[in-house]
Amino acid sequence: MPHFPYSIELHDSRLAEIRREGVTLVLRLSPAYIHRDGKGWSQEAELVVAGGASAAIPDELPNRISDGALHTAQGPYHNLLMLPLDNGGPVVRELQLVSGAVVRVTGEAIKVRLFGEPEFIEDVT
């Protein structure tokens, strides 16, 4: 696995909620698993998709993420989202949940918002 100094690892994160705020779709990770400085951290995060549209919001929320991908104009991300993340579009965000449900979101731009203080989980080096 490539080493990024600061990133969200999707398959150790939990998708808690998907909500619409006007023309924006917000995917709340509660918690998100953060890699930073060779350590694992837990922190609240939101993936904010401007102009976001989703084919379906699964009934199985909250649910752990088993895999995920993000495609943006700056390139693809698989399972790791380098932080800070604020990319223009078009964007396509796909999350596979442990339940088997797939969440597919498209939009014009994506950014990550982090909330609260990170909590230490483990050394990962």
VEXDOLO-545320 format. One line per field, with one value per atom (N, C-alpha, C, O, CB): residue number from 0; x, y, z; atom name. Coordinates in steps of 0.02 Angstrom, whole numbers, plus 50000, padded with zeros to 5 digits. Glycine has a CB too. Example, Ala and Ser with C-alpha at 12.3 -4.5 7.8 and 13.67 -1.06 7.14 Angstrom:
<pts>
pos = [0,0,0,0,0,1,1,1,1,1]
u = [50660,50615,50660,50712,50565,50642,50684,50645,50670,50704]
v = [49716,49775,49835,49834,49776,49888,49947,50002,50057,49970]
w = [50390,50390,50390,50423,50452,50354,50357,50394,50402,50286]
site = [N,CA,C,O,CB,N,CA,C,O,CB]
</pts>
This chain:
<pts>
pos = [0,0,0,0,0,1,1,1,1,1,2,2,2,2,2,3,3,3,3,3,4,4,4,4,4,5,5,5,5,5,6,6,6,6,6,7,7,7,7,7,8,8,8,8,8,9,9,9,9,9,10,10,10,10,10,11,11,11,11,11,12,12,12,12,12,13,13,13,13,13,14,14,14,14,14,15,15,15,15,15,16,16,16,16,16,17,17,17,17,17,18,18,18,18,18,19,19,19,19,19,20,20,20,20,20,21,21,21,21,21,22,22,22,22,22,23,23,23,23,23,24,24,24,24,24,25,25,25,25,25,26,26,26,26,26,27,27,27,27,27,28,28,28,28,28,29,29,29,29,29,30,30,30,30,30,31,31,31,31,31,32,32,32,32,32,33,33,33,33,33,34,34,34,34,34,35,35,35,35,35,36,36,36,36,36,37,37,37,37,37,38,38,38,38,38,39,39,39,39,39,40,40,40,40,40,41,41,41,41,41,42,42,42,42,42,43,43,43,43,43,44,44,44,44,44,45,45,45,45,45,46,46,46,46,46,47,47,47,47,47,48,48,48,48,48,49,49,49,49,49,50,50,50,50,50,51,51,51,51,51,52,52,52,52,52,53,53,53,53,53,54,54,54,54,54,55,55,55,55,55,56,56,56,56,56,57,57,57,57,57,58,58,58,58,58,59,59,59,59,59,60,60,60,60,60,61,61,61,61,61,62,62,62,62,62,63,63,63,63,63,64,64,64,64,64,65,65,65,65,65,66,66,66,66,66,67,67,67,67,67,68,68,68,68,68,69,69,69,69,69,70,70,70,70,70,71,71,71,71,71,72,72,72,72,72,73,73,73,73,73,74,74,74,74,74,75,75,75,75,75,76,76,76,76,76,77,77,77,77,77,78,78,78,78,78,79,79,79,79,79,80,80,80,80,80,81,81,81,81,81,82,82,82,82,82,83,83,83,83,83,84,84,84,84,84,85,85,85,85,85,86,86,86,86,86,87,87,87,87,87,88,88,88,88,88,89,89,89,89,89,90,90,90,90,90,91,91,91,91,91,92,92,92,92,92,93,93,93,93,93,94,94,94,94,94,95,95,95,95,95,96,96,96,96,96,97,97,97,97,97,98,98,98,98,98,99,99,99,99,99,100,100,100,100,100,101,101,101,101,101,102,102,102,102,102,103,103,103,103,103,104,104,104,104,104,105,105,105,105,105,106,106,106,106,106,107,107,107,107,107,108,108,108,108,108,109,109,109,109,109,110,110,110,110,110,111,111,111,111,111,112,112,112,112,112,113,113,113,113,113,114,114,114,114,114,115,115,115,115,115,116,116,116,116,116,117,117,117,117,117,118,118,118,118,118,119,119,119,119,119,120,120,120,120,120,121,121,121,121,121,122,122,122,122,122,123,123,123,123,123,124,124,124,124,124]
u = [50042,50000,50045,50093,49952,50030,50071,50063,50010,50053,50116,50114,50099,50137,50180,50044,50028,50033,50011,49956,50063,50073,50008,50007,50117,49954,49891,49834,49828,49893,49793,49740,49684,49694,49769,49625,49570,49574,49577,49501,49573,49569,49496,49466,49614,49466,49394,49374,49324,49372,49411,49387,49391,49368,49425,49418,49416,49371,49371,49486,49332,49286,49215,49200,49295,49170,49099,49057,49063,49076,49015,48968,48907,48869,48948,48897,48843,48779,48724,48865,48788,48730,48745,48802,48710,48693,48695,48638,48580,48690,48654,48601,48611,48667,48600,48556,48557,48554,48513,48499,48597,48596,48591,48643,48659,48531,48521,48544,48519,48558,48593,48619,48681,48717,48634,48695,48755,48733,48683,48796,48772,48760,48817,48876,48755,48800,48850,48850,48798,48837,48909,48917,48957,49015,48953,48925,48958,48992,48960,48908,49057,49096,49102,49130,49166,49075,49075,49089,49043,49008,49152,49209,49244,49231,49259,49288,49335,49400,49419,49347,49433,49498,49551,49555,49508,49591,49641,49711,49729,49635,49750,49822,49859,49850,49847,49901,49942,50004,50000,49902,50062,50126,50137,50164,50131,50117,50128,50083,50096,50198,50028,49981,49910,49896,49986,49866,49796,49756,49765,49769,49711,49670,49597,49582,49692,49552,49481,49458,49474,49442,49419,49395,49331,49322,49449,49287,49226,49244,49286,49174,49212,49227,49164,49119,49284,49163,49111,49142,49189,49063,49115,49133,49077,49020,49141,49093,49044,49049,49101,49056,48994,48993,48947,48886,48970,48977,48939,48902,48931,48984,48840,48800,48790,48783,48833,48790,48790,48723,48670,48809,48727,48669,48686,48742,48646,48640,48650,48593,48535,48653,48610,48558,48512,48452,48590,48540,48500,48538,48599,48483,48501,48530,48509,48450,48506,48558,48542,48507,48519,48604,48465,48431,48478,48463,48372,48536,48581,48629,48685,48620,48609,48653,48635,48576,48650,48684,48756,48783,48753,48793,48840,48870,48944,48964,48834,48983,49055,49067,49029,49094,49119,49139,49189,49238,49170,49178,49225,49275,49330,49187,49255,49300,49272,49213,49308,49314,49289,49337,49397,49278,49309,49349,49321,49261,49349,49365,49346,49382,49443,49362,49345,49374,49360,49303,49344,49414,49409,49451,49485,49432,49447,49488,49562,49604,49470,49580,49650,49674,49734,49660,49629,49649,49608,49565,49721,49621,49582,49614,49675,49576,49572,49593,49560,49502,49573,49597,49567,49579,49636,49595,49527,49525,49560,49543,49556,49606,49639,49625,49633,49716,49603,49591,49644,49642,49519,49690,49742,49709,49665,49795,49732,49706,49758,49818,49684,49740,49671,49645,49684,49666,49581,49550,49499,49451,49516,49509,49463,49474,49514,49476,49438,49448,49387,49330,49465,49401,49348,49325,49355,49371,49274,49242,49259,49302,49168,49224,49172,49201,49259,49130,49160,49182,49132,49072,49189,49158,49118,49145,49204,49120,49101,49120,49081,49019,49106,49116,49083,49107,49167,49096,49060,49076,49040,48980,49056,49077,49048,49042,49092,49092,48982,48971,48978,48970,48902,48992,48999,48934,48937,49016,48877,48813,48805,48760,48756,48850,48845,48815,48821,48804,48784,48756,48813,48868,48712,48798,48845,48814,48757,48864,48853,48832,48872,48933,48844,48837,48869,48845,48785,48855,48891,48875,48915,48975,48891,48882,48916,48907,48859,48889,48952,48945,48995,49030,48953,48997,49040,49105,49154,49003,49108,49168,49161,49105,49181,49217,49215,49267,49321,49227,49250,49298,49283,49228,49295,49334,49327,49329,49373,49383,49281,49281,49292,49259,49214,49340,49354,49326,49326,49430,49301,49270,49300,49319,49194,49304,49328,49401,49437,49288,49423,49493,49501,49458,49517,49555,49568,49584,49616,49625,49562,49577,49625,49613,49512,49680,49731,49701,49666,49792,49716,49694,49754,49756,49653,49804,49858,49918,49912,49833,49976,50034,50026,50008,50101,50038,50030,50096,50096,49978,50150,50215,50246,50300,50263]
v = [49942,50000,50062,50065,50000,50111,50172,50210,50208,50216,50245,50284,50357,50389,50277,50382,50452,50482,50451,50463,50541,50569,50589,50593,50630,50600,50624,50604,50632,50701,50556,50532,50499,50478,50484,50494,50455,50386,50381,50489,50334,50266,50246,50238,50216,50237,50225,50158,50156,50226,50104,50039,50031,49980,49984,50077,50076,50131,50144,50083,50163,50216,50191,50138,50278,50231,50213,50269,50327,50198,50251,50299,50302,50253,50280,50360,50367,50396,50379,50409,50441,50478,50507,50523,50534,50513,50551,50601,50582,50504,50665,50715,50768,50779,50750,50799,50851,50918,50929,50842,50964,51034,51076,51096,51052,51091,51127,51086,51030,51195,51111,51075,51035,51010,51123,51029,50993,50929,50927,51037,50876,50812,50801,50808,50752,50785,50777,50705,50679,50826,50672,50605,50610,50630,50557,50593,50600,50534,50482,50620,50538,50481,50488,50537,50476,50440,50444,50375,50336,50471,50362,50405,50390,50339,50399,50436,50424,50399,50421,50489,50352,50328,50369,50368,50251,50406,50452,50424,50404,50522,50421,50406,50472,50516,50363,50479,50539,50523,50498,50598,50539,50531,50460,50451,50580,50410,50341,50315,50264,50333,50352,50332,50332,50365,50380,50293,50292,50333,50329,50220,50374,50419,50411,50392,50493,50427,50428,50500,50536,50383,50522,50591,50595,50557,50640,50640,50652,50688,50733,50692,50669,50700,50701,50661,50663,50748,50751,50757,50795,50809,50718,50725,50766,50744,50654,50826,50874,50876,50895,50945,50855,50852,50907,50903,50782,50959,51014,50988,50952,51074,51007,50984,50909,50876,51004,50882,50809,50777,50803,50793,50719,50678,50606,50584,50685,50571,50501,50460,50481,50490,50402,50359,50333,50327,50301,50316,50288,50296,50291,50213,50309,50311,50246,50233,50375,50205,50140,50145,50192,50097,50096,50092,50070,50079,50044,50041,50010,50059,50039,49956,50121,50169,50176,50175,50238,50183,50184,50115,50064,50212,50114,50051,50062,50116,50024,50011,50015,50013,49981,49958,50047,50048,49992,49985,50117,49951,49897,49918,49890,49834,49966,49988,50053,50069,49934,50090,50152,50180,50165,50203,50221,50253,50323,50335,50212,50367,50435,50452,50443,50486,50477,50499,50573,50596,50459,50612,50684,50706,50665,50722,50770,50796,50790,50788,50869,50787,50782,50709,50696,50813,50661,50591,50547,50572,50585,50482,50436,50426,50432,50368,50410,50390,50322,50313,50443,50275,50211,50199,50190,50153,50198,50183,50235,50239,50116,50274,50326,50394,50403,50313,50441,50510,50554,50567,50534,50579,50624,50689,50716,50640,50712,50772,50827,50811,50759,50889,50913,50896,50892,50989,50887,50870,50923,50935,50799,50955,51006,51008,51048,51078,50965,50956,50977,50966,50883,51008,51025,50964,50910,51079,50971,50915,50907,50942,50920,50861,50821,50769,50750,50786,50747,50697,50639,50649,50727,50580,50520,50486,50470,50472,50475,50445,50380,50381,50494,50324,50260,50229,50226,50212,50207,50174,50107,50103,50217,50054,49988,49979,49984,49930,49964,49954,49880,49837,49980,49866,49797,49758,49698,49795,49792,49760,49737,49699,49807,49761,49746,49803,49803,49684,49851,49908,49951,49954,49952,49982,50027,50096,50105,50002,50146,50216,50249,50249,50253,50277,50311,50383,50395,50275,50429,50501,50535,50523,50532,50577,50618,50691,50709,50602,50733,50804,50846,50822,50816,50909,50958,50971,50994,51023,50955,50966,50927,50911,51042,50913,50878,50909,50929,50803,50912,50932,50892,50867,51009,50888,50853,50905,50949,50800,50900,50941,50895,50844,50982,50914,50876,50915,50976,50864,50878,50908,50880,50821,50897,50922,50899,50883,50895,50839,50855,50835,50762,50721,50849,50744,50673,50635,50662,50666,50572,50528,50474,50441,50497,50465,50415,50345,50330,50422,50302,50233,50186,50142,50217,50195,50147,50173,50220,50082,50142,50152,50106,50048,50138,50133,50093,50085,50059,50124,50108,50102,50034,50020,50156]
w = [50000,50000,50000,50039,50061,49957,49957,50022,50053,49897,50041,50103,50087,50051,50142,50114,50109,50178,50227,50079,50184,50251,50286,50347,50245,50249,50279,50233,50178,50291,50254,50210,50250,50307,50158,50218,50245,50212,50150,50232,50252,50226,50228,50282,50267,50169,50165,50197,50233,50094,50184,50208,50283,50309,50175,50320,50392,50420,50480,50422,50376,50395,50393,50366,50349,50422,50425,50394,50414,50498,50346,50316,50361,50367,50242,50394,50442,50412,50433,50499,50363,50338,50270,50254,50388,50229,50167,50170,50180,50103,50163,50166,50111,50087,50235,50092,50041,50076,50121,49991,50054,50076,50014,49986,50120,49992,49930,49871,49860,49931,49833,49775,49793,49749,49717,49858,49882,49916,49952,49931,49905,49938,49987,49969,49886,50050,50103,50127,50148,50162,50124,50150,50214,50213,50097,50271,50336,50354,50356,50390,50368,50392,50468,50492,50357,50504,50577,50606,50616,50603,50619,50608,50542,50510,50665,50523,50468,50499,50553,50425,50465,50487,50451,50390,50473,50489,50462,50472,50528,50495,50418,50423,50428,50386,50361,50479,50484,50524,50580,50518,50495,50529,50555,50610,50586,50516,50536,50591,50622,50558,50604,50655,50627,50578,50715,50659,50641,50690,50750,50639,50663,50703,50683,50626,50694,50728,50715,50719,50766,50766,50668,50668,50627,50579,50639,50645,50607,50543,50543,50649,50487,50423,50379,50388,50386,50332,50282,50213,50203,50296,50167,50096,50065,50062,50060,50042,50017,49941,49914,50048,49908,49835,49809,49816,49810,49778,49749,49688,49647,49732,49681,49624,49627,49576,49558,49687,49696,49681,49698,49766,49650,49637,49653,49638,49563,49683,49700,49670,49671,49777,49642,49613,49667,49657,49575,49726,49780,49846,49848,49767,49899,49966,50000,50008,50006,50020,50048,50116,50154,50054,50131,50196,50251,50310,50192,50232,50280,50314,50331,50246,50324,50356,50430,50447,50321,50473,50460,50443,50461,50521,50407,50385,50372,50350,50322,50385,50371,50295,50258,50407,50274,50204,50192,50230,50183,50141,50125,50071,50068,50104,50028,49975,49946,49956,49919,49912,49882,49831,49831,49936,49786,49734,49723,49733,49668,49701,49683,49619,49614,49740,49570,49507,49500,49505,49446,49490,49482,49422,49391,49546,49405,49350,49366,49321,49336,49432,49452,49453,49463,49521,49444,49441,49486,49523,49458,49483,49524,49594,49602,49489,49642,49709,49721,49704,49764,49750,49768,49842,49864,49725,49881,49952,49996,50055,49963,49971,50010,49979,49918,50015,50020,49997,50028,50089,50015,49988,50014,50039,50007,49960,50096,50127,50125,50129,50199,50120,50112,50041,49994,50125,50035,49971,49954,49991,49974,49897,49871,49796,49771,49905,49759,49687,49648,49668,49672,49590,49544,49505,49510,49496,49468,49436,49363,49335,49443,49333,49364,49413,49406,49311,49460,49508,49508,49499,49579,49520,49530,49592,49596,49467,49641,49705,49712,49709,49765,49722,49732,49797,49810,49673,49838,49901,49903,49891,49962,49918,49928,50003,50039,49894,50027,50098,50116,50073,50119,50178,50202,50188,50177,50277,50190,50177,50104,50089,50194,50060,49989,49948,49887,49979,49981,49946,49916,49943,49994,49859,49827,49825,49804,49755,49846,49844,49788,49789,49913,49739,49683,49681,49675,49615,49686,49687,49632,49625,49757,49593,49543,49561,49596,49472,49537,49551,49514,49469,49625,49533,49499,49536,49505,49492,49601,49641,49706,49726,49654,49740,49803,49850,49829,49794,49914,49965,50028,50038,49978,50071,50135,50190,50191,50145,50237,50297,50357,50364,50305,50400,50461,50521,50521,50470,50572,50630,50694,50697,50629,50744,50810,50809,50760,50832,50864,50871,50853,50870,50944,50819,50804,50868,50914,50753,50871,50927,50904,50854,50957,50941,50924,50930,50978,50970,50880,50880,50886,50929,50818,50840,50837,50798,50758,50806,50809,50766,50706,50713,50804,50646,50585,50547,50491,50540,50575,50540,50552,50527,50562]
site = [N,CA,C,O,CB,N,CA,C,O,CB,N,CA,C,O,CB,N,CA,C,O,CB,N,CA,C,O,CB,N,CA,C,O,CB,N,CA,C,O,CB,N,CA,C,O,CB,N,CA,C,O,CB,N,CA,C,O,CB,N,CA,C,O,CB,N,CA,C,O,CB,N,CA,C,O,CB,N,CA,C,O,CB,N,CA,C,O,CB,N,CA,C,O,CB,N,CA,C,O,CB,N,CA,C,O,CB,N,CA,C,O,CB,N,CA,C,O,CB,N,CA,C,O,CB,N,CA,C,O,CB,N,CA,C,O,CB,N,CA,C,O,CB,N,CA,C,O,CB,N,CA,C,O,CB,N,CA,C,O,CB,N,CA,C,O,CB,N,CA,C,O,CB,N,CA,C,O,CB,N,CA,C,O,CB,N,CA,C,O,CB,N,CA,C,O,CB,N,CA,C,O,CB,N,CA,C,O,CB,N,CA,C,O,CB,N,CA,C,O,CB,N,CA,C,O,CB,N,CA,C,O,CB,N,CA,C,O,CB,N,CA,C,O,CB,N,CA,C,O,CB,N,CA,C,O,CB,N,CA,C,O,CB,N,CA,C,O,CB,N,CA,C,O,CB,N,CA,C,O,CB,N,CA,C,O,CB,N,CA,C,O,CB,N,CA,C,O,CB,N,CA,C,O,CB,N,CA,C,O,CB,N,CA,C,O,CB,N,CA,C,O,CB,N,CA,C,O,CB,N,CA,C,O,CB,N,CA,C,O,CB,N,CA,C,O,CB,N,CA,C,O,CB,N,CA,C,O,CB,N,CA,C,O,CB,N,CA,C,O,CB,N,CA,C,O,CB,N,CA,C,O,CB,N,CA,C,O,CB,N,CA,C,O,CB,N,CA,C,O,CB,N,CA,C,O,CB,N,CA,C,O,CB,N,CA,C,O,CB,N,CA,C,O,CB,N,CA,C,O,CB,N,CA,C,O,CB,N,CA,C,O,CB,N,CA,C,O,CB,N,CA,C,O,CB,N,CA,C,O,CB,N,CA,C,O,CB,N,CA,C,O,CB,N,CA,C,O,CB,N,CA,C,O,CB,N,CA,C,O,CB,N,CA,C,O,CB,N,CA,C,O,CB,N,CA,C,O,CB,N,CA,C,O,CB,N,CA,C,O,CB,N,CA,C,O,CB,N,CA,C,O,CB,N,CA,C,O,CB,N,CA,C,O,CB,N,CA,C,O,CB,N,CA,C,O,CB,N,CA,C,O,CB,N,CA,C,O,CB,N,CA,C,O,CB,N,CA,C,O,CB,N,CA,C,O,CB,N,CA,C,O,CB,N,CA,C,O,CB,N,CA,C,O,CB,N,CA,C,O,CB,N,CA,C,O,CB,N,CA,C,O,CB,N,CA,C,O,CB,N,CA,C,O,CB,N,CA,C,O,CB,N,CA,C,O,CB,N,CA,C,O,CB,N,CA,C,O,CB,N,CA,C,O,CB,N,CA,C,O,CB,N,CA,C,O,CB,N,CA,C,O,CB,N,CA,C,O,CB,N,CA,C,O,CB,N,CA,C,O,CB,N,CA,C,O,CB,N,CA,C,O,CB,N,CA,C,O,CB,N,CA,C,O,CB,N,CA,C,O,CB,N,CA,C,O,CB,N,CA,C,O,CB,N,CA,C,O,CB]
</pts>
